[in-house]
Amino acid sequence: MRQLAIIPNPHAKITLFSWNGKYLIKLEKGSLEQTYKVSELDLTGEEDIHRLLDEEFVQAAVARFAAMSQDLQAAFDRHDL
């Protein structure tokens, strides 16, 4: 796996990788992460990744992080952990 870029964003750490003919878009916030795999054949280049990561996409990912955190906390609570 090769790291191509760290994409600055105030809401999450975004890292772009290339691996096995795919771009991996990794978003991290605290202890949680989301990874999206996109075939390199579906895009004309790395610039297209930056276009995909528009404000709407990032805001949806941030909302998903909140839901992921709530799900994890609920599991801890159910099991008194």
GUTIVEX-749514 format. One record per residue: residue in one letter; x, y, z of N, C-alpha, C in turn. Coordinates in Angstrom, 3 decimals. Layout:
sepa residu: A nx: X ny: Y nz: Z cax: X cay: Y caz: Z cx: X cy: Y cz: Z .
...
end
This chain:
sepa residu: M nx: 0.854 ny: -1.167 nz: 0.000 cax: 0.000 cay: 0.000 caz: 0.000 cx: 0.904 cy: 1.236 cz: 0.000 .
sepa residu: R nx: 0.526 ny: 2.181 nz: -0.831 cax: 1.325 cay: 3.400 caz: -0.970 cx: 0.472 cy: 4.609 cz: -0.613 .
sepa residu: Q nx: 0.979 ny: 5.427 nz: 0.290 cax: 0.272 cay: 6.656 caz: 0.656 cx: 0.522 cy: 7.697 cz: -0.417 .
sepa residu: L nx: -0.570 ny: 8.254 nz: -0.934 cax: -0.460 cay: 9.266 caz: -1.985 cx: -0.557 cy: 10.681 cz: -1.447 .
sepa residu: A nx: -1.436 ny: 10.866 nz: -0.447 cax: -1.654 cay: 12.230 caz: 0.041 cx: -2.371 cy: 12.213 cz: 1.376 .
sepa residu: I nx: -2.140 ny: 13.269 nz: 2.129 cax: -2.975 cay: 13.593 caz: 3.281 cx: -3.749 cy: 14.825 cz: 2.854 .
sepa residu: I nx: -5.069 ny: 14.716 nz: 2.887 cax: -5.922 cay: 15.786 caz: 2.392 cx: -6.414 cy: 16.596 cz: 3.590 .
sepa residu: P nx: -6.005 ny: 17.840 nz: 3.692 cax: -6.390 cay: 18.654 caz: 4.849 cx: -7.900 cy: 18.823 cz: 4.949 .
sepa residu: N nx: -8.400 ny: 18.626 nz: 6.154 cax: -9.815 cay: 18.837 caz: 6.424 cx: -9.971 cy: 19.079 cz: 7.917 .
sepa residu: P nx: -10.737 ny: 20.081 nz: 8.311 cax: -10.872 cay: 20.383 caz: 9.744 cx: -11.750 cy: 19.374 cz: 10.502 .
sepa residu: H nx: -12.514 ny: 18.550 nz: 9.804 cax: -13.471 cay: 17.660 caz: 10.458 cx: -12.961 cy: 16.239 cz: 10.674 .
sepa residu: A nx: -11.995 ny: 15.794 nz: 9.867 cax: -11.466 cay: 14.438 caz: 9.975 cx: -10.116 cy: 14.389 cz: 9.264 .
sepa residu: K nx: -9.293 ny: 13.452 nz: 9.693 cax: -8.044 cay: 13.219 caz: 8.981 cx: -8.376 cy: 12.372 cz: 7.754 .
sepa residu: I nx: -7.964 ny: 12.830 nz: 6.582 cax: -8.253 cay: 12.114 caz: 5.340 cx: -6.921 cy: 11.752 cz: 4.677 .
sepa residu: T nx: -6.740 ny: 10.452 nz: 4.451 cax: -5.523 cay: 9.963 caz: 3.815 cx: -5.911 cy: 9.186 cz: 2.570 .
sepa residu: L nx: -5.176 ny: 9.418 nz: 1.502 cax: -5.417 cay: 8.728 caz: 0.240 cx: -4.286 cy: 7.737 cz: -0.010 .
sepa residu: F nx: -4.664 ny: 6.478 nz: -0.284 cax: -3.709 cay: 5.420 caz: -0.571 cx: -4.005 cy: 4.842 cz: -1.948 .
sepa residu: S nx: -3.001 ny: 4.163 nz: -2.495 cax: -3.179 cay: 3.378 caz: -3.715 cx: -2.778 cy: 1.950 cz: -3.370 .
sepa residu: W nx: -3.633 ny: 0.976 nz: -3.764 cax: -3.349 cay: -0.418 caz: -3.434 cx: -4.156 cy: -1.335 cz: -4.334 .
sepa residu: N nx: -3.493 ny: -2.256 nz: -4.987 cax: -4.156 cay: -3.290 caz: -5.795 cx: -5.146 cy: -2.722 cz: -6.811 .
sepa residu: G nx: -4.763 ny: -1.668 nz: -7.499 cax: -5.628 cay: -1.097 caz: -8.517 cx: -6.796 cy: -0.299 cz: -7.973 .
sepa residu: K nx: -6.715 ny: 0.064 nz: -6.695 cax: -7.791 cay: 0.837 caz: -6.068 cx: -7.204 cy: 2.037 cz: -5.338 .
sepa residu: Y nx: -7.999 ny: 3.080 nz: -5.278 cax: -7.724 cay: 4.175 caz: -4.360 cx: -8.449 cy: 3.850 cz: -3.066 .
sepa residu: L nx: -7.772 ny: 3.995 nz: -1.948 cax: -8.406 cay: 3.850 caz: -0.642 cx: -8.466 cy: 5.232 cz: -0.015 .
sepa residu: I nx: -9.661 ny: 5.643 nz: 0.326 cax: -9.877 cay: 6.934 caz: 0.977 cx: -10.185 cy: 6.627 cz: 2.435 .
sepa residu: K nx: -9.260 ny: 6.985 nz: 3.309 cax: -9.403 cay: 6.666 caz: 4.724 cx: -9.683 cy: 7.944 cz: 5.499 .
sepa residu: L nx: -10.800 ny: 7.955 nz: 6.213 cax: -11.161 cay: 9.078 caz: 7.062 cx: -11.064 cy: 8.608 cz: 8.510 .
sepa residu: E nx: -10.445 ny: 9.423 nz: 9.361 cax: -10.281 cay: 9.080 caz: 10.770 cx: -10.767 cy: 10.233 cz: 11.636 .
sepa residu: K nx: -11.441 ny: 9.864 nz: 12.701 cax: -11.872 cay: 10.848 caz: 13.705 cx: -11.800 cy: 10.144 cz: 15.044 .
sepa residu: G nx: -10.856 ny: 10.567 nz: 15.867 cax: -10.656 cay: 9.895 caz: 17.147 cx: -10.247 cy: 8.451 cz: 16.921 .
sepa residu: S nx: -10.920 ny: 7.527 nz: 17.598 cax: -10.583 cay: 6.107 caz: 17.477 cx: -11.371 cy: 5.406 cz: 16.372 .
sepa residu: L nx: -12.147 ny: 6.160 nz: 15.616 cax: -12.975 cay: 5.570 caz: 14.562 cx: -12.391 cy: 5.869 cz: 13.183 .
sepa residu: E nx: -12.659 ny: 4.961 nz: 12.241 cax: -12.224 cay: 5.220 caz: 10.866 cx: -13.220 cy: 4.634 cz: 9.879 .
sepa residu: Q nx: -13.228 ny: 5.237 nz: 8.700 cax: -14.035 cay: 4.773 caz: 7.571 cx: -13.092 cy: 4.690 cz: 6.373 .
sepa residu: T nx: -13.217 ny: 3.613 nz: 5.612 cax: -12.401 cay: 3.461 caz: 4.416 cx: -13.297 cy: 3.179 cz: 3.228 .
sepa residu: Y nx: -13.075 ny: 3.914 nz: 2.172 cax: -13.807 cay: 3.742 caz: 0.923 cx: -12.817 cy: 3.278 cz: -0.138 .
sepa residu: K nx: -13.173 ny: 2.229 nz: -0.872 cax: -12.324 cay: 1.717 caz: -1.942 cx: -12.963 cy: 2.077 cz: -3.276 .
sepa residu: V nx: -12.171 ny: 2.701 nz: -4.138 cax: -12.649 cay: 3.121 caz: -5.451 cx: -11.672 cy: 2.597 cz: -6.494 .
sepa residu: S nx: -12.175 ny: 1.903 nz: -7.494 cax: -11.316 cay: 1.383 caz: -8.549 cx: -10.607 cy: 2.534 cz: -9.256 .
sepa residu: E nx: -9.330 ny: 2.364 nz: -9.514 cax: -8.577 cay: 3.371 caz: -10.257 cx: -9.131 cy: 3.534 cz: -11.665 .
sepa residu: L nx: -9.791 ny: 2.503 nz: -12.173 cax: -10.374 cay: 2.568 caz: -13.513 cx: -11.614 cy: 3.463 cz: -13.572 .
sepa residu: D nx: -12.238 ny: 3.717 nz: -12.427 cax: -13.438 cay: 4.557 caz: -12.378 cx: -13.120 cy: 6.052 cz: -12.381 .
sepa residu: L nx: -11.841 ny: 6.389 nz: -12.236 cax: -11.433 cay: 7.789 caz: -12.135 cx: -10.340 cy: 8.076 cz: -13.154 .
sepa residu: T nx: -10.199 ny: 9.341 nz: -13.493 cax: -9.144 cay: 9.708 caz: -14.439 cx: -7.835 cy: 10.020 cz: -13.727 .
sepa residu: G nx: -7.889 ny: 10.191 nz: -12.407 cax: -6.671 cay: 10.467 caz: -11.657 cx: -6.986 cy: 10.906 cz: -10.244 .
sepa residu: E nx: -5.929 ny: 11.215 nz: -9.540 cax: -6.030 cay: 11.613 caz: -8.140 cx: -6.891 cy: 12.864 cz: -7.955 .
sepa residu: E nx: -6.923 ny: 13.722 nz: -8.971 cax: -7.714 cay: 14.960 caz: -8.882 cx: -9.198 cy: 14.640 cz: -8.670 .
sepa residu: D nx: -9.657 ny: 13.538 nz: -9.279 cax: -11.061 cay: 13.157 caz: -9.129 cx: -11.405 cy: 12.816 cz: -7.684 .
sepa residu: I nx: -10.445 ny: 12.284 nz: -6.945 cax: -10.673 cay: 11.978 caz: -5.524 cx: -10.994 cy: 13.264 cz: -4.777 .
sepa residu: H nx: -10.248 ny: 14.302 nz: -5.066 cax: -10.483 cay: 15.592 caz: -4.397 cx: -11.879 cy: 16.123 cz: -4.733 .
sepa residu: R nx: -12.343 ny: 15.884 nz: -5.942 cax: -13.691 cay: 16.305 caz: -6.322 cx: -14.744 cy: 15.492 cz: -5.573 .
sepa residu: L nx: -14.480 ny: 14.193 nz: -5.386 cax: -15.422 cay: 13.348 caz: -4.643 cx: -15.573 cy: 13.810 cz: -3.197 .
sepa residu: L nx: -14.481 ny: 14.291 nz: -2.632 cax: -14.476 cay: 14.673 caz: -1.217 cx: -15.007 cy: 16.090 cz: -1.017 .
sepa residu: D nx: -16.185 ny: 16.330 nz: -1.577 cax: -16.794 cay: 17.649 caz: -1.424 cx: -17.405 cy: 17.787 cz: -0.031 .
sepa residu: E nx: -17.921 ny: 18.961 nz: 0.265 cax: -18.455 cay: 19.258 caz: 1.594 cx: -19.596 cy: 18.307 cz: 1.966 .
sepa residu: E nx: -20.441 ny: 17.978 nz: 1.019 cax: -21.571 cay: 17.079 caz: 1.294 cx: -21.082 cy: 15.684 cz: 1.702 .
sepa residu: F nx: -20.086 ny: 15.162 nz: 0.994 cax: -19.530 cay: 13.852 caz: 1.326 cx: -18.918 cy: 13.863 cz: 2.722 .
sepa residu: V nx: -18.097 ny: 14.875 nz: 3.006 cax: -17.410 cay: 14.946 caz: 4.298 cx: -18.416 cy: 15.107 cz: 5.430 .
sepa residu: Q nx: -19.440 ny: 15.937 nz: 5.240 cax: -20.440 cay: 16.115 caz: 6.293 cx: -21.198 cy: 14.817 cz: 6.570 .
sepa residu: A nx: -21.495 ny: 14.045 nz: 5.524 cax: -22.159 cay: 12.750 caz: 5.712 cx: -21.248 cy: 11.790 cz: 6.476 .
sepa residu: A nx: -19.954 ny: 11.809 nz: 6.166 cax: -19.003 cay: 10.951 caz: 6.879 cx: -18.900 cy: 11.351 cz: 8.347 .
sepa residu: V nx: -18.878 ny: 12.644 nz: 8.619 cax: -18.814 cay: 13.130 caz: 10.002 cx: -20.075 cy: 12.694 cz: 10.768 .
sepa residu: A nx: -21.227 ny: 12.785 nz: 10.131 cax: -22.470 cay: 12.324 caz: 10.766 cx: -22.398 cy: 10.814 cz: 11.030 .
sepa residu: R nx: -21.801 ny: 10.078 nz: 10.094 cax: -21.644 cay: 8.633 caz: 10.265 cx: -20.721 cy: 8.333 cz: 11.442 .
sepa residu: F nx: -19.674 ny: 9.145 nz: 11.625 cax: -18.798 cay: 8.967 caz: 12.789 cx: -19.595 cy: 9.107 cz: 14.081 .
sepa residu: A nx: -20.490 ny: 10.074 nz: 14.140 cax: -21.310 cay: 10.266 caz: 15.339 cx: -22.175 cy: 9.031 cz: 15.579 .
sepa residu: A nx: -22.775 ny: 8.488 nz: 14.522 cax: -23.602 cay: 7.290 caz: 14.656 cx: -22.749 cy: 6.093 cz: 15.077 .
sepa residu: M nx: -21.556 ny: 5.974 nz: 14.516 cax: -20.661 cay: 4.876 caz: 14.888 cx: -20.299 cy: 4.964 cz: 16.369 .
sepa residu: S nx: -20.017 ny: 6.148 nz: 16.835 cax: -19.672 cay: 6.351 caz: 18.241 cx: -20.838 cy: 5.972 cz: 19.147 .
sepa residu: Q nx: -22.040 ny: 6.379 nz: 18.758 cax: -23.230 cay: 6.027 caz: 19.544 cx: -23.455 cy: 4.519 cz: 19.555 .
sepa residu: D nx: -23.270 ny: 3.863 nz: 18.412 cax: -23.431 cay: 2.408 caz: 18.340 cx: -22.439 cy: 1.692 cz: 19.247 .
sepa residu: L nx: -21.193 ny: 2.146 nz: 19.230 cax: -20.172 cay: 1.523 caz: 20.068 cx: -20.488 cy: 1.731 cz: 21.538 .
sepa residu: Q nx: -20.883 ny: 2.951 nz: 21.892 cax: -21.211 cay: 3.229 caz: 23.287 cx: -22.410 cy: 2.413 cz: 23.735 .
sepa residu: A nx: -23.398 ny: 2.259 nz: 22.885 cax: -24.572 cay: 1.457 caz: 23.211 cx: -24.189 cy: 0.003 cz: 23.469 .
sepa residu: A nx: -23.252 ny: -0.527 nz: 22.692 cax: -22.796 cay: -1.907 caz: 22.890 cx: -22.081 cy: -2.028 cz: 24.227 .
sepa residu: F nx: -21.237 ny: -1.053 nz: 24.550 cax: -20.577 cay: -1.056 caz: 25.856 cx: -21.622 cy: -1.032 cz: 26.971 .
sepa residu: D nx: -22.612 ny: -0.166 nz: 26.826 cax: -23.644 cay: -0.035 caz: 27.860 cx: -24.451 cy: -1.310 cz: 28.031 .
sepa residu: R nx: -24.809 ny: -1.961 nz: 26.915 cax: -25.590 cay: -3.206 caz: 26.986 cx: -24.873 cy: -4.303 cz: 27.758 .
sepa residu: H nx: -23.569 ny: -4.262 nz: 27.694 cax: -22.782 cay: -5.327 caz: 28.310 cx: -22.045 cy: -4.863 cz: 29.552 .
sepa residu: D nx: -22.433 ny: -3.694 nz: 30.061 cax: -21.824 cay: -3.133 caz: 31.269 cx: -20.304 cy: -3.122 cz: 31.219 .
sepa residu: L nx: -19.778 ny: -2.692 nz: 30.079 cax: -18.328 cay: -2.622 caz: 29.904 cx: -17.833 cy: -1.194 cz: 30.018 .
end
